[in-house]
């Protein structure tokens, strides 16, 4: 598995470029900004992007999706419970003092237990409401790797004080869905350093 993690945009969202070394098929997760850097990485590995996956519809995760769709021709996938947040991108941009990305169109809705693929690479979609209503994580079982969006961080959890957020829901999502994964699972959060399920189970103060 090719896996490049690029912190993009002013909030340094962790964008993942994941590709299969044989077929060169790939998926890009959370292309929030800095699309030229992401496109350069895709070219460096000679990848063909098959899908663009958004873990939730905050501007720092979805802001560059349309530019990447234009560059790659790949469809954009998101959980439908975040469609209302997509309509607030102008407002989100104003809150952060950023330019608005304009209209973002979703080509396919992702729901819990769906699978996404790039060549033989497969990830299971885990719907984890709490940070937003439509937040998802992606679990690659063969690689024991979780792309966690803004649900789980190293030593923390996603904030729940924004529209669509719920502390009770995010705690339930983490305990009932995320912490059921093996301890050795590598966790790639939406921002900040990597961690593991075992590490967070043992030391994350929000999960005690």
C-alpha positions in Angstrom: 0.0 0.0 0.0 1.2 3.5 -0.9 0.1 5.9 1.8 1.2 9.5 1.8 -0.2 11.9 4.4 -0.1 15.6 3.5 -1.1 18.3 6.1 -3.0 20.8 4.0 -4.5 24.2 4.4 -4.3 26.7 7.3 -5.7 24.1 9.8 -3.3 21.4 8.6 -5.9 18.8 7.8 -4.2 15.4 7.3 -5.1 14.5 3.6 -4.3 10.8 2.8 -3.3 9.6 -0.7 -3.7 5.9 -0.7 -2.8 3.7 -3.7 -2.2 0.2 -4.8 1.3 -0.5 -5.9 0.3 -3.0 -8.6 -2.8 -1.5 -10.3 -1.8 2.2 -9.4 -5.4 2.8 -8.5 -5.9 5.3 -5.7 -8.3 7.1 -3.4 -7.7 10.6 -1.8 -9.3 11.3 1.6 -10.0 14.8 2.8 -8.4 17.0 0.1 -9.1 20.2 2.0 -6.6 22.5 0.3 -3.2 22.7 -1.4 -4.5 20.6 -4.3 -1.3 21.3 -6.4 0.7 19.4 -3.7 -1.8 16.5 -3.7 -1.8 16.3 -7.6 2.1 16.3 -7.5 2.0 13.3 -5.1 -0.4 11.5 -7.3 1.8 12.1 -10.3 5.0 11.1 -8.4 3.5 7.6 -7.7 1.8 7.4 -11.2 -1.6 6.9 -9.6 -5.1 7.0 -11.0 -7.6 8.4 -8.5 -10.8 6.4 -8.5 -12.6 8.2 -5.7 -12.3 11.3 -3.5 -13.7 10.5 0.0 -14.6 13.2 2.5 -14.8 12.1 6.2 -17.1 15.1 7.1 -18.2 18.4 5.5 -16.1 20.9 7.3 -14.3 23.3 5.0 -10.8 22.2 6.0 -11.6 18.7 4.8 -13.7 19.3 1.8 -12.5 22.7 0.5 -10.3 21.4 -2.3 -12.5 18.5 -3.4 -14.0 20.1 -6.5 -10.5 21.2 -7.8 -9.3 17.6 -7.3 -12.4 16.2 -9.1 -11.7 18.6 -12.0 -8.0 17.4 -12.1 -8.7 13.7 -11.7 -12.2 13.1 -12.9 -12.8 11.0 -9.7 -16.2 11.2 -8.0 -16.7 12.8 -4.5 -18.1 10.6 -1.8 -19.7 11.8 1.5 -22.2 10.6 4.1 -25.6 12.2 3.3 -26.1 13.4 6.9 -23.5 16.1 6.2 -25.3 17.6 3.2 -26.7 20.5 5.3 -23.1 21.4 6.4 -22.1 21.5 2.7 -24.6 24.2 2.2 -22.9 26.2 5.0 -19.4 26.4 3.4 -19.7 30.2 2.8 -20.5 30.6 6.5 -17.7 28.2 7.5 -15.3 30.2 5.3 -16.4 33.5 7.0 -15.8 32.0 10.5 -12.2 31.1 9.6 -11.5 34.1 7.4 -10.9 31.9 4.4 -12.1 32.2 0.8 -15.2 30.1 0.1 -14.6 27.1 -2.1 -18.0 27.6 -3.7 -20.5 24.8 -4.5 -19.3 21.3 -3.7 -21.2 18.5 -5.5 -21.4 15.0 -4.0 -21.5 12.2 -6.6 -22.2 9.3 -4.2 -23.5 8.9 -0.6 -21.5 6.7 1.8 -23.3 4.9 4.5 -22.3 2.7 7.4 -20.8 -0.7 6.3 -20.3 0.5 2.7 -16.9 -0.5 1.1 -14.6 1.7 -0.9 -11.9 0.3 -3.2 -8.8 1.2 -5.1 -7.6 -1.8 -7.0 -7.5 -4.6 -4.4 -7.3 -2.2 -1.5 -10.6 -2.1 0.4 -11.8 0.0 3.3 -14.9 -0.4 5.4 -17.0 2.8 6.0 -17.8 3.3 9.7 -20.5 6.0 10.4 -19.3 7.8 13.5 -21.7 10.7 14.3 -20.6 13.1 17.0 -18.2 15.6 15.5 -20.8 16.1 12.7 -23.9 14.1 11.9 -22.3 12.6 8.9 -18.8 11.9 10.1 -17.2 8.7 8.9 -14.0 6.7 9.5 -12.4 4.4 7.0 -10.9 1.1 8.2 -8.5 -0.9 6.0 -8.6 -4.4 7.6 -5.6 -5.9 5.8 -3.4 -3.0 6.7 -4.9 -2.5 10.2 -5.2 1.2 9.5 -8.0 3.6 10.4 -8.5 7.0 8.8 -10.3 8.6 11.6 -11.3 12.1 10.3 -12.0 14.3 13.3 -13.6 11.6 15.4 -10.5 10.5 17.3 -7.2 12.2 17.8 -4.0 11.4 19.7 -5.0 12.1 23.3 -8.3 13.8 22.3 -11.6 13.6 20.4 -13.3 15.8 17.8 -14.9 19.0 19.1 -18.6 18.8 19.5 -19.6 22.5 19.8 -20.1 23.2 16.1 -23.3 22.6 14.1 -24.2 18.9 14.1 -21.9 18.1 17.0 -22.9 16.0 20.0 -20.6 14.9 22.9 -22.8 11.9 23.7 -22.9 10.7 20.1 -19.1 11.0 19.6 -18.4 9.1 22.8 -20.9 6.4 21.8 -19.4 6.2 18.3 -15.9 5.8 19.6 -16.7 3.2 22.2 -19.2 1.1 20.2 -17.5 1.3 16.8 -13.9 2.6 16.9 -12.6 0.9 20.0 -13.8 -2.5 18.7 -10.9 -2.5 16.3 -7.6 -4.3 17.2 -5.3 -2.5 19.5 -2.5 -2.5 16.9 -4.6 -0.5 14.5 -2.8 2.6 13.3 -5.0 5.7 13.6 -4.5 8.6 11.2 -6.5 11.5 12.7 -7.8 14.4 10.8 -5.2 16.6 12.3 -2.0 16.1 14.3 0.2 13.0 15.0 -0.6 9.4 14.3 -1.6 7.1 17.2 -3.1 3.6 17.7 -6.3 2.2 19.0 -4.4 0.5 21.9 -2.7 3.8 22.9 -6.0 5.7 22.9 -7.8 3.0 24.8 -5.2 3.2 27.5 -4.4 6.9 27.7 -7.0 9.1 26.1 -8.6 11.1 29.0 -11.9 11.5 27.1 -12.4 7.7 26.9 -12.0 6.8 30.6 
